[in-house]
Structures are given as C-alpha cells and as structure tokens.
Amino acid sequence: MIKKIPGEIWKQMQFSGYKNLKKKYAISNHGRAASYNTSVAEDGKLLNGSVTSGYRTLNLHVENGNGTIYFHREVAKLFCAKKSPKAKFVIHLNHKKTDNTYKNLKWATPDEVSTHQQKSPLKIAYKKRQASKTVGLKLTATQVKTIKDSINNPKRKLTYKQMAAKYGVSEMTLYRIKSGENWSKVK
C-alpha cells in the first residue's frame, strides 16, 4: 500500500506496448511512479526506478519499444498543458532533474530549452571555471582575438575547417568561441 500525499493525483501511463504488460503503471502529479493490478490505492507498489543521465527512469520490457520511461516526460504528458505544438521537450524549472512534480515541469521549444540551460547553476559554475582557467589551454588570448576577428570578417578566405587545422583545435572549439561559450572574456 502506498502512503498518500495530500493533493496527489495518480493517472495510468500509456506508452507503446503498455497493454501487453502483466501490471499497470501509473504516475502521480508529484512525480512518483507505481505498478498495480487493480488500483494504485488497493495494491499499488511504489517504484524508485533508476537514474539515467540524472533523470529518473523506469525500464520496462516492452515489445517493439525501447522500454525506457522518463518520469518527467510522463508527468508532463499527463499533468502539464502544451502551449505550442513546437514544444516537444520538457524542462525542469528549478534545474533539478529528479524533482518531477508537475509544478516544476514545463513543455518547451528547442530555443526555450537552450535559453533555460544557459541559466542552469551548473552551467554558470562551469563557465566561471572555464573563464578563470589558465593551465592546459591550446590557444592564447592573442590567437583567440585573431580568430574572432577572422570569424566576423565577411571577406574571410579560410573555412572553419582550415582555421581549426591552422590553430590545432577542433571546429567545435571555433563555434564555441563564436557563440561566446569559450573565451567570452576576450573581445
């Protein structure tokens, strides 16, 4: 028997192949998952699941499916309204991937996801560490200034691939310099 939480609502999860499973599965608006035969209140068993890339998941052996159910996506499907058909991703408003309460989840577009990730405390801390890093760098500040000038020059002759080879870095490094993710302190 599952201990009730005030205001908690349970709904059956409906995913590819759910009708072929022996048990039924439900998720609550508080982000808890359960398996049951008759009803969650009568014979429900609380499921912890596992953690995949920081997200709480449930691995079920489902025919013709991958069987990995993400708690936050199921809670959003059943308890959060989509404001746009372009909103295909679910974000955690407080940036805590294990807090799957419906009030902490929101459907988002790719642009909204990107903007939200940049505000993550972990991302901000990473940027601070990278900005103060002085050991083990492949480029100097002078080289980065030259790269930025070259990237922004409409008449440049070198491609990103050629510039990457010239400076001994990856093309991704050049894109990160351009976006300001890396070397943002160099103008």
Secondary structure, DSSP 8 states (H G I E B T S, - for coil): -----TT--EEE---TTGGGSSSEEEEETTS-EEEESS-HHHH-EEE--EEETTEEEEE---TTS--EEEHHHHHHHHHS--S-TT--EEEETTS-TT---GGGEEEE-HHHHHHHHHT-HHHHHHHHHHHT--SS-SS-HHHHHHHHHHHH-TT----HHHHHHHHT--HHHHHHHHHTSSSTT--
